[in-house]
Amino acid sequence: MRRAIKGAVVLGTLALAFGGCGISANKQKAESAASIFHRDFNAGKFAEIFSGATPRFRSTGTQADFAAYLQAVHTKLGGFKSAEPGQWRVNSTPGGTFVDLNYSSQFELGSGVESFTFLISGEQVNLQAYNINSRELVLK
């Protein structure tokens, strides 16, 4: 009995250790993808952001609608300047690993809370969802 408990504790510890590495690596991949999103946002590469997103993301609207949305954000808030990381979550499923990131972001003309969901499958990282909440978007 003691040997079984000891073995379970060792296996549990190993699972946490190796699982933790995957969580950290996937979070870093998603953070890199968010940086690329912001770079492309500032460069007006809205079509590239859309085309690199998951099929599920692309099925929610047209590329033109997404570009108009990001253009409106850019017009009202200006270019992206910086972000403070907030809450995050990594969820592994049979369909891939989903990483949710939240940022308190500063733009040239205002601020907002950005929410990203990235789907990670192997080395592939694709945007699954994006949202921004900003007072300036509503009031300007």
Secondary structure, DSSP 8 states (H G I E B T S, - for coil): -HHHHHHHHHHHHHHHHHHHHHHHHHHHHHHHHHHHHHHHHHTT-HHHHHHTS-HHHHTTS-HHHHHHHHHHHHHHH-SEEEEEEEEEEEEEETTEEEEEEEEEEEESS-EEEEEEEEEEETTEEEEEEEEEE-HHHHH-
